[in-house]
Amino acid sequence: MKLSNQQTFPYACADNWSFCTRETKTFFVAFQKILAFTSSVQISIDFSKSWIWATSKNLRQRCQLVESFFHCGDIIIPIVTEVNDLAEQVQ
């Protein structure tokens, strides 16, 4: 699975899979690739431990569209402005 490109930067550590991007379009492309890959190797994502870090109001609003990936409506991924990731505070 190729996730890295000029706008998307993947990071991984054991079961912590992350990526950074500056564009909404590349965010959704990367998110789709991760969903497809985990499904293909039968790995489930614990969405209760997942979040989307968005630094601007506009980006946070656009990232709310991520819920459209889950037609049943029972998966909600919080969109946050601050996170603690692997004991590192990020703002």
N, CA, C and O atoms as a GROMACS GRO file, in nm:
protein
  364
    1MET      N    1   0.085  -0.117   0.000
    1MET     CA    2   0.000   0.000   0.000
    1MET      C    3   0.090   0.123   0.000
    1MET      O    4   0.169   0.142   0.092
    2LYS      N    5   0.078   0.205  -0.102
    2LYS     CA    6   0.154   0.328  -0.106
    2LYS      C    7   0.068   0.442  -0.053
    2LYS      O    8  -0.036   0.474  -0.110
    3LEU      N    9   0.111   0.501   0.057
    3LEU     CA   10   0.037   0.609   0.119
    3LEU      C   11   0.112   0.740   0.109
    3LEU      O   12   0.052   0.847   0.108
    4SER      N   13   0.244   0.732   0.102
    4SER     CA   14   0.325   0.853   0.101
    4SER      C   15   0.326   0.918  -0.037
    4SER      O   16   0.338   0.851  -0.139
    5ASN      N   17   0.312   1.051  -0.038
    5ASN     CA   18   0.326   1.130  -0.159
    5ASN      C   19   0.364   1.271  -0.117
    5ASN      O   20   0.398   1.293   0.000
    6GLN      N   21   0.359   1.367  -0.207
    6GLN     CA   22   0.403   1.502  -0.173
    6GLN      C   23   0.315   1.568  -0.068
    6GLN      O   24   0.361   1.658   0.002
    7GLN      N   25   0.189   1.526  -0.053
    7GLN     CA   26   0.099   1.590   0.043
    7GLN      C   27   0.065   1.502   0.163
    7GLN      O   28   0.004   1.551   0.258
    8THR      N   29   0.102   1.375   0.163
    8THR     CA   30   0.065   1.284   0.270
    8THR      C   31   0.190   1.219   0.327
    8THR      O   32   0.275   1.168   0.254
    9PHE      N   33   0.199   1.221   0.461
    9PHE     CA   34   0.316   1.168   0.528
    9PHE      C   35   0.272   1.064   0.632
    9PHE      O   36   0.221   1.101   0.737
   10PRO      N   37   0.292   0.934   0.604
   10PRO     CA   38   0.249   0.831   0.698
   10PRO      C   39   0.348   0.811   0.812
   10PRO      O   40   0.469   0.832   0.796
   11TYR      N   41   0.296   0.770   0.927
   11TYR     CA   42   0.376   0.737   1.045
   11TYR      C   43   0.316   0.611   1.105
   11TYR      O   44   0.194   0.595   1.104
   12ALA      N   45   0.399   0.522   1.156
   12ALA     CA   46   0.346   0.401   1.219
   12ALA      C   47   0.439   0.357   1.330
   12ALA      O   48   0.561   0.371   1.321
   13CYS      N   49   0.380   0.303   1.434
   13CYS     CA   50   0.453   0.246   1.546
   13CYS      C   51   0.364   0.135   1.603
   13CYS      O   52   0.263   0.164   1.668
   14ALA      N   53   0.401   0.012   1.580
   14ALA     CA   54   0.322  -0.104   1.624
   14ALA      C   55   0.179  -0.091   1.572
   14ALA      O   56   0.156  -0.098   1.451
   15ASP      N   57   0.083  -0.074   1.661
   15ASP     CA   58  -0.057  -0.065   1.617
   15ASP      C   59  -0.106   0.079   1.608
   15ASP      O   60  -0.226   0.103   1.598
   16ASN      N   61  -0.014   0.175   1.612
   16ASN     CA   62  -0.050   0.316   1.601
   16ASN      C   63  -0.019   0.362   1.459
   16ASN      O   64   0.097   0.385   1.424
   17TRP      N   65  -0.124   0.376   1.378
   17TRP     CA   66  -0.107   0.417   1.238
   17TRP      C   67  -0.154   0.559   1.225
   17TRP      O   68  -0.265   0.593   1.266
   18SER      N   69  -0.072   0.643   1.167
   18SER     CA   70  -0.105   0.784   1.154
   18SER      C   71  -0.061   0.836   1.018
   18SER      O   72   0.023   0.776   0.951
   19PHE      N   73  -0.120   0.947   0.979
   19PHE     CA   74  -0.072   1.018   0.861
   19PHE      C   75  -0.105   1.165   0.877
   19PHE      O   76  -0.202   1.201   0.944
   20CYS      N   77  -0.023   1.248   0.816
   20CYS     CA   78  -0.045   1.392   0.817
   20CYS      C   79  -0.062   1.439   0.673
   20CYS      O   80   0.005   1.390   0.582
   21THR      N   81  -0.150   1.533   0.656
   21THR     CA   82  -0.171   1.591   0.525
   21THR      C   83  -0.222   1.733   0.542
   21THR      O   84  -0.283   1.766   0.644
   22ARG      N   85  -0.198   1.817   0.443
   22ARG     CA   86  -0.243   1.956   0.449
   22ARG      C   87  -0.369   1.979   0.365
   22ARG      O   88  -0.426   2.088   0.369
   23GLU      N   89  -0.411   1.879   0.292
   23GLU     CA   90  -0.525   1.896   0.203
   23GLU      C   91  -0.634   1.795   0.235
   23GLU      O   92  -0.607   1.679   0.263
   24THR      N   93  -0.758   1.842   0.231
   24THR     CA   94  -0.871   1.756   0.262
   24THR      C   95  -0.880   1.639   0.165
   24THR      O   96  -0.906   1.526   0.206
   25LYS      N   97  -0.858   1.665   0.037
   25LYS     CA   98  -0.868   1.558  -0.063
   25LYS      C   99  -0.769   1.446  -0.032
   25LYS      O  100  -0.806   1.329  -0.035
   26THR      N  101  -0.645   1.481  -0.003
   26THR     CA  102  -0.545   1.378   0.025
   26THR      C  103  -0.574   1.307   0.158
   26THR      O  104  -0.540   1.190   0.175
   27PHE      N  105  -0.637   1.378   0.252
   27PHE     CA  106  -0.680   1.314   0.376
   27PHE      C  107  -0.776   1.200   0.346
   27PHE      O  108  -0.760   1.088   0.396
   28PHE      N  109  -0.878   1.228   0.264
   28PHE     CA  110  -0.978   1.127   0.234
   28PHE      C  111  -0.921   1.012   0.151
   28PHE      O  112  -0.962   0.897   0.169
   29VAL      N  113  -0.828   1.041   0.061
   29VAL     CA  114  -0.762   0.934  -0.016
   29VAL      C  115  -0.683   0.843   0.078
   29VAL      O  116  -0.694   0.721   0.069
   30ALA      N  117  -0.605   0.902   0.168
   30ALA     CA  118  -0.527   0.823   0.263
   30ALA      C  119  -0.617   0.743   0.356
   30ALA      O  120  -0.589   0.627   0.385
   31PHE      N  121  -0.724   0.804   0.403
   31PHE     CA  122  -0.817   0.736   0.493
   31PHE      C  123  -0.880   0.615   0.422
   31PHE      O  124  -0.892   0.508   0.482
   32GLN      N  125  -0.920   0.631   0.297
   32GLN     CA  126  -0.976   0.521   0.220
   32GLN      C  127  -0.875   0.408   0.204
   32GLN      O  128  -0.911   0.291   0.213
   33LYS      N  129  -0.749   0.442   0.179
   33LYS     CA  130  -0.645   0.340   0.163
   33LYS      C  131  -0.624   0.262   0.292
   33LYS      O  132  -0.607   0.140   0.289
   34ILE      N  133  -0.625   0.331   0.404
   34ILE     CA  134  -0.608   0.262   0.532
   34ILE      C  135  -0.726   0.170   0.559
   34ILE      O  136  -0.707   0.056   0.602
   35LEU      N  137  -0.847   0.217   0.533
   35LEU     CA  138  -0.965   0.132   0.552
   35LEU      C  139  -0.960   0.009   0.461
   35LEU      O  140  -0.992  -0.102   0.505
   36ALA      N  141  -0.921   0.028   0.336
   36ALA     CA  142  -0.913  -0.084   0.242
   36ALA      C  143  -0.805  -0.183   0.284
   36ALA      O  144  -0.826  -0.305   0.278
   37PHE      N  145  -0.689  -0.132   0.325
   37PHE     CA  146  -0.580  -0.220   0.365
   37PHE      C  147  -0.617  -0.300   0.490
   37PHE      O  148  -0.601  -0.422   0.491
   38THR      N  149  -0.666  -0.234   0.593
   38THR     CA  150  -0.700  -0.307   0.715
   38THR      C  151  -0.809  -0.410   0.690
   38THR      O  152  -0.808  -0.518   0.749
   39SER      N  153  -0.902  -0.377   0.602
   39SER     CA  154  -1.006  -0.473   0.567
   39SER      C  155  -0.947  -0.593   0.493
   39SER      O  156  -0.986  -0.707   0.520
   40SER      N  157  -0.855  -0.568   0.402
   40SER     CA  158  -0.797  -0.676   0.322
   40SER      C  159  -0.715  -0.774   0.405
   40SER      O  160  -0.706  -0.892   0.370
   41VAL      N  161  -0.655  -0.728   0.512
   41VAL     CA  162  -0.577  -0.817   0.599
   41VAL      C  163  -0.652  -0.850   0.727
   41VAL      O  164  -0.595  -0.904   0.823
   42GLN      N  165  -0.779  -0.820   0.728
   42GLN     CA  166  -0.870  -0.852   0.838
   42GLN      C  167  -0.823  -0.799   0.973
   42GLN      O  168  -0.825  -0.869   1.074
   43ILE      N  169  -0.780  -0.673   0.972
   43ILE     CA  170  -0.744  -0.603   1.096
   43ILE      C  171  -0.857  -0.505   1.125
   43ILE      O  172  -0.898  -0.429   1.037
   44SER      N  173  -0.906  -0.506   1.246
   44SER     CA  174  -1.010  -0.410   1.280
   44SER      C  175  -0.948  -0.288   1.347
   44SER      O  176  -0.850  -0.298   1.421
   45ILE      N  177  -1.006  -0.173   1.318
   45ILE     CA  178  -0.962  -0.047   1.378
   45ILE      C  179  -1.049  -0.020   1.499
   45ILE      O  180  -1.172  -0.027   1.490
   46ASP      N  181  -0.988   0.011   1.611
   46ASP     CA  182  -1.064   0.049   1.730
   46ASP      C  183  -1.093   0.198   1.721
   46ASP      O  184  -1.012   0.281   1.761
   47PHE      N  185  -1.210   0.232   1.667
   47PHE     CA  186  -1.244   0.371   1.646
   47PHE      C  187  -1.266   0.447   1.776
   47PHE      O  188  -1.266   0.570   1.777
   48SER      N  189  -1.284   0.376   1.887
   48SER     CA  190  -1.296   0.445   2.016
   48SER      C  191  -1.162   0.504   2.060
   48SER      O  192  -1.157   0.590   2.147
   49LYS      N  193  -1.053   0.458   1.999
   49LYS     CA  194  -0.919   0.510   2.027
   49LYS      C  195  -0.868   0.598   1.914
   49LYS      O  196  -0.750   0.636   1.913
   50SER      N  197  -0.954   0.630   1.819
   50SER     CA  198  -0.913   0.707   1.701
   50SER      C  199  -0.957   0.852   1.713
   50SER      O  200  -1.051   0.884   1.785
   51TRP      N  201  -0.888   0.939   1.640
   51TRP     CA  202  -0.923   1.080   1.636
   51TRP      C  203  -0.866   1.143   1.511
   51TRP      O  204  -0.774   1.090   1.448
   52ILE      N  205  -0.922   1.256   1.476
   52ILE     CA  206  -0.871   1.336   1.365
   52ILE      C  207  -0.825   1.468   1.424
   52ILE      O  208  -0.902   1.537   1.490
   53TRP      N  209  -0.701   1.502   1.400
   53TRP     CA  210  -0.646   1.628   1.450
   53TRP      C  211  -0.651   1.728   1.336
   53TRP      O  212  -0.584   1.710   1.234
   54ALA      N  213  -0.728   1.831   1.352
   54ALA     CA  214  -0.742   1.934   1.249
   54ALA      C  215  -0.708   2.070   1.311
   54ALA      O  216  -0.758   2.103   1.418
   55THR      N  217  -0.625   2.146   1.244
   55THR     CA  218  -0.572   2.268   1.303
   55THR      C  219  -0.653   2.393   1.272
   55THR      O  220  -0.630   2.497   1.334
   56SER      N  221  -0.745   2.386   1.178
   56SER     CA  222  -0.824   2.505   1.147
   56SER      C  223  -0.973   2.472   1.150
   56SER      O  224  -1.012   2.357   1.133
   57LYS      N  225  -1.054   2.573   1.173
   57LYS     CA  226  -1.199   2.554   1.177
   57LYS      C  227  -1.250   2.499   1.045
   57LYS      O  228  -1.334   2.408   1.043
   58ASN      N  229  -1.200   2.552   0.936
   58ASN     CA  230  -1.242   2.507   0.804
   58ASN      C  231  -1.210   2.359   0.783
   58ASN      O  232  -1.294   2.284   0.733
   59LEU      N  233  -1.091   2.318   0.822
   59LEU     CA  234  -1.052   2.178   0.808
   59LEU      C  235  -1.136   2.089   0.898
   59LEU      O  236  -1.177   1.980   0.856
   60ARG      N  237  -1.163   2.132   1.020
   60ARG     CA  238  -1.248   2.054   1.110
   60ARG      C  239  -1.387   2.033   1.050
   60ARG      O  240  -1.442   1.924   1.060
   61GLN      N  241  -1.442   2.136   0.989
   61GLN     CA  242  -1.574   2.122   0.927
   61GLN      C  243  -1.570   2.023   0.811
   61GLN      O  244  -1.660   1.940   0.799
   62ARG      N  245  -1.469   2.030   0.729
   62ARG     CA  246  -1.459   1.937   0.615
   62ARG      C  247  -1.433   1.794   0.661
   62ARG      O  248  -1.480   1.700   0.597
   63CYS      N  249  -1.359   1.777   0.768
   63CYS     CA  250  -1.329   1.642   0.817
   63CYS      C  251  -1.452   1.574   0.877
   63CYS      O  252  -1.451   1.452   0.895
   64GLN      N  253  -1.554   1.648   0.909
   64GLN     CA  254  -1.677   1.586   0.958
   64GLN      C  255  -1.738   1.494   0.853
   64GLN      O  256  -1.818   1.406   0.886
   65LEU      N  257  -1.700   1.512   0.728
   65LEU     CA  258  -1.750   1.426   0.621
   65LEU      C  259  -1.699   1.283   0.633
   65LEU      O  260  -1.749   1.193   0.565
   66VAL      N  261  -1.600   1.260   0.720
   66VAL     CA  262  -1.546   1.125   0.738
   66VAL      C  263  -1.657   1.028   0.783
   66VAL      O  264  -1.649   0.909   0.756
   67GLU      N  265  -1.757   1.078   0.851
   67GLU     CA  266  -1.866   0.992   0.896
   67GLU      C  267  -1.943   0.932   0.780
   67GLU      O  268  -2.011   0.831   0.796
   68SER      N  269  -1.934   0.993   0.662
   68SER     CA  270  -2.003   0.938   0.546
   68SER      C  271  -1.942   0.807   0.498
   68SER      O  272  -2.003   0.736   0.418
   69PHE      N  273  -1.822   0.772   0.546
   69PHE     CA  274  -1.761   0.644   0.512
   69PHE      C  275  -1.833   0.528   0.582
   69PHE      O  276  -1.823   0.414   0.538
   70PHE      N  277  -1.906   0.559   0.688
   70PHE     CA  278  -1.970   0.456   0.770
   70PHE      C  279  -2.121   0.476   0.762
   70PHE      O  280  -2.178   0.556   0.836
   71HIS      N  281  -2.184   0.401   0.672
   71HIS     CA  282  -2.325   0.421   0.642
   71HIS      C  283  -2.418   0.387   0.758
   71HIS      O  284  -2.530   0.437   0.764
   72CYS      N  285  -2.372   0.304   0.850
   72CYS     CA  286  -2.458   0.266   0.962
   72CYS      C  287  -2.473   0.378   1.064
   72CYS      O  288  -2.566   0.376   1.144
   73GLY      N  289  -2.384   0.474   1.063
   73GLY     CA  290  -2.394   0.588   1.153
   73GLY      C  291  -2.351   0.563   1.296
   73GLY      O  292  -2.364   0.651   1.380
   74ASP      N  293  -2.300   0.444   1.325
   74ASP     CA  294  -2.261   0.414   1.463
   74ASP      C  295  -2.113   0.437   1.491
   74ASP      O  296  -2.068   0.417   1.604
   75ILE      N  297  -2.037   0.480   1.392
   75ILE     CA  298  -1.894   0.509   1.411
   75ILE      C  299  -1.875   0.660   1.401
   75ILE      O  300  -1.903   0.721   1.298
   76ILE      N  301  -1.826   0.717   1.509
   76ILE     CA  302  -1.796   0.860   1.513
   76ILE      C  303  -1.650   0.875   1.553
   76ILE      O  304  -1.607   0.822   1.656
   77ILE      N  305  -1.574   0.947   1.473
   77ILE     CA  306  -1.434   0.972   1.504
   77ILE      C  307  -1.423   1.118   1.548
   77ILE      O  308  -1.450   1.208   1.468
   78PRO      N  309  -1.383   1.142   1.672
   78PRO     CA  310  -1.374   1.280   1.720
   78PRO      C  311  -1.273   1.362   1.640
   78PRO      O  312  -1.168   1.312   1.599
   79ILE      N  313  -1.307   1.488   1.618
   79ILE     CA  314  -1.217   1.583   1.553
   79ILE      C  315  -1.167   1.676   1.662
   79ILE      O  316  -1.247   1.743   1.728
   80VAL      N  317  -1.035   1.679   1.683
   80VAL     CA  318  -0.978   1.749   1.797
   80VAL      C  319  -0.879   1.857   1.754
   80VAL      O  320  -0.830   1.858   1.641
   81THR      N  321  -0.849   1.947   1.847
   81THR     CA  322  -0.750   2.052   1.822
   81THR      C  323  -0.621   2.028   1.901
   81THR      O  324  -0.518   2.088   1.870
   82GLU      N  325  -0.626   1.942   2.002
   82GLU     CA  326  -0.510   1.904   2.081
   82GLU      C  327  -0.514   1.754   2.105
   82GLU      O  328  -0.621   1.697   2.122
   83VAL      N  329  -0.397   1.691   2.106
   83VAL     CA  330  -0.392   1.546   2.129
   83VAL      C  331  -0.271   1.509   2.212
   83VAL      O  332  -0.172   1.583   2.217
   84ASN      N  333  -0.279   1.395   2.276
   84ASN     CA  334  -0.164   1.330   2.337
   84ASN      C  335  -0.143   1.202   2.259
   84ASN      O  336  -0.226   1.111   2.265
   85ASP      N  337  -0.033   1.193   2.186
   85ASP     CA  338  -0.004   1.077   2.105
   85ASP      C  339   0.130   1.019   2.148
   85ASP      O  340   0.233   1.085   2.136
   86LEU      N  341   0.128   0.898   2.196
   86LEU     CA  342   0.248   0.832   2.245
   86LEU      C  343   0.321   0.921   2.345
   86LEU      O  344   0.442   0.939   2.338
   87ALA      N  345   0.243   0.974   2.439
   87ALA     CA  346   0.292   1.058   2.549
   87ALA      C  347   0.344   1.194   2.502
   87ALA      O  348   0.412   1.263   2.578
   88GLU      N  349   0.314   1.233   2.382
   88GLU     CA  350   0.357   1.361   2.327
   88GLU      C  351   0.235   1.452   2.311
   88GLU      O  352   0.140   1.414   2.243
   89GLN      N  353   0.237   1.571   2.372
   89GLN     CA  354   0.127   1.668   2.356
   89GLN      C  355   0.147   1.744   2.225
   89GLN      O  356   0.253   1.800   2.201
   90VAL      N  357   0.043   1.744   2.142
   90VAL     CA  358   0.050   1.811   2.011
   90VAL      C  359  -0.064   1.910   2.001
   90VAL      O  360  -0.179   1.878   2.032
   91GLN      N  361  -0.032   2.032   1.957
   91GLN     CA  362  -0.135   2.135   1.938
   91GLN      C  363  -0.120   2.196   1.802
   91GLN      O  364  -0.197   2.286   1.766
   0.00000   0.00000   0.00000
